[in-house]
Amino acid sequence: MAAVNVFGEVLQHANDTSKTDKEVVLTAINNYGKALQHADDTFKADREVLTAVNNHGLALKHAHDRLKADKEVVWAAINKHSTSLKYAGVDLKCWLQLSKTALP
């Protein structure tokens, strides 16, 4: 746990028990959003865990498809890192791009 407090990316080297421990995963993701890719799959669909997009928008890449279609989650990711749009769900991506072109 001490290591993920400092370097969230070390989650990739953690044992399976740590990768399924919500406290460890949240700590890792808050320090390094891309650590989500190394977390247990159940966390990739957990809306609370996806607050990581507030710290690291590109964490959206590793989120469950259901969350990639969630406007609030995607909007938070885009506000942090605009290129996160490429990881949004197809329908939402089309809607966002259409909205962007409709603005003056």
Order of alpha helices (4+ residues) and beta strands (2+ residues): alpha-alpha-alpha-alpha-alpha-alpha-alpha
